[in-house]
């Protein structure tokens, strides 16, 4: 089984298709510096086949090609990156601020 990934920019999501059928999506918001992944969903009949994992891997490779960082608000994307930290941990956005809230 091969997951064909496309970036549906107008819908703000990566789409994963299997045999031409939409099987999963990874929704995002994009800024000039990063991609915020907000939700990943696998549609009925496609669960348990690794489609979301393949979609997220391909989406992260696309983010890398764009030289952007990732803010994984979606629990699935965050857990996936944690399991593949050696390969994708460098993409995770880290704040550059050193300010401490509540201090004057």
C-alpha positions as CSV (number, residue, x, y, z in Angstrom):
1,X,0.0,0.0,0.0
2,X,1.3,3.4,-0.9
3,X,0.0,6.7,0.5
4,X,0.0,9.5,-2.0
5,X,0.5,12.8,-0.1
6,X,-0.6,16.2,-1.5
7,X,-0.6,19.6,0.1
8,X,-4.1,21.0,-0.2
9,X,-3.1,24.6,0.7
10,X,-6.5,26.1,0.2
11,X,-7.9,23.7,2.8
12,X,-4.8,24.0,5.0
13,X,-4.1,20.3,5.2
14,X,-2.0,17.6,3.8
15,X,-4.1,14.8,2.3
16,X,-3.2,11.2,2.1
17,X,-4.8,9.1,-0.6
18,X,-4.8,5.3,-1.1
19,X,-5.7,4.1,-4.5
20,X,-7.1,7.5,-5.3
21,X,-9.4,7.6,-2.3
22,X,-9.0,10.2,0.5
23,X,-7.9,8.2,3.5
24,X,-6.4,10.7,6.0
25,X,-5.7,14.4,6.6
26,X,-3.2,16.4,8.7
27,X,-4.6,19.9,9.2
28,X,-2.2,22.8,9.7
29,X,-1.8,26.6,9.9
30,X,1.3,28.0,8.2
31,X,3.3,31.1,9.1
32,X,6.5,32.5,7.6
33,X,8.5,30.5,10.1
34,X,6.6,27.4,10.9
35,X,3.8,24.9,10.3
36,X,1.4,24.4,13.2
37,X,-0.2,20.9,13.0
38,X,-3.6,21.0,14.7
39,X,-5.4,17.8,13.9
40,X,-4.8,14.4,12.1
41,X,-7.6,12.2,11.1
42,X,-7.9,8.8,9.4
43,X,-11.2,8.2,7.7
44,X,-13.4,5.1,8.3
45,X,-12.2,1.9,6.6
46,X,-8.5,3.1,6.6
47,X,-7.7,2.8,10.3
48,X,-4.9,0.6,11.6
49,X,-2.9,0.5,8.3
50,X,-0.2,3.1,9.1
51,X,-1.7,5.7,6.8
52,X,-1.5,8.6,9.3
53,X,2.1,7.7,10.1
54,X,3.1,7.7,6.4
55,X,1.2,11.0,5.8
56,X,2.9,12.7,8.8
57,X,6.3,11.5,7.6
58,X,5.7,12.9,4.1
59,X,4.3,16.1,5.5
60,X,7.3,16.6,7.7
61,X,9.6,16.0,4.8
62,X,7.7,18.7,2.9
63,X,8.1,21.1,5.8
64,X,11.9,20.3,5.9
65,X,12.1,21.1,2.1
66,X,10.5,24.4,2.8
67,X,13.1,25.1,5.6
68,X,10.3,25.7,8.1
69,X,9.8,24.4,11.7
70,X,6.9,22.5,13.2
71,X,4.7,23.2,16.2
72,X,2.9,19.9,16.8
73,X,-0.3,20.8,18.7
74,X,-1.9,17.7,17.3
75,X,-1.2,14.9,19.8
76,X,-0.7,12.3,17.0
77,X,2.0,14.5,15.3
78,X,3.7,15.3,18.6
79,X,3.8,11.6,19.6
80,X,5.0,10.6,16.1
81,X,7.9,13.1,16.2
82,X,8.8,11.9,19.7
83,X,9.1,8.3,18.4
84,X,11.2,9.5,15.5
85,X,13.2,12.2,17.4
86,X,16.5,11.4,15.8
87,X,15.2,12.0,12.3
88,X,12.6,14.8,12.9
89,X,13.3,16.4,16.3
90,X,15.3,19.1,14.7
91,X,12.1,20.4,13.0
92,X,10.3,21.2,16.3
93,X,9.9,24.9,17.0
94,X,11.6,26.2,20.1
95,X,10.9,29.7,21.3
96,X,13.9,32.1,21.1
97,X,12.7,34.3,23.9
98,X,14.4,34.4,27.2
99,X,11.8,36.6,28.9
100,X,10.2,35.3,32.1
101,X,6.5,36.0,32.4
102,X,5.5,38.0,35.4
103,X,8.8,39.7,36.0
104,X,9.3,43.4,35.6
